Amino acid sequence: MSARAELSSVSTSLDELAGRITRIAESLVGDERDVVGPDLFEVERALRGARRRLNRIVDSTGS
């Protein structure tokens, strides 16, 4: 597998992980949501940022 293909696969995995984190954060209720929710949303933002950065790298490598 080429580096570009592998990095693209990692990007997809990051997107899926971010989605899972978001769903978990949104499913929290009460005190759990107040305490843990903001941190989970921060993790989600970090994962999406990492995916965007990785996509820029993949795009810069060409085909």
Helices and strands as residue ranges (DSSP letters): H 3-27, H 30-60
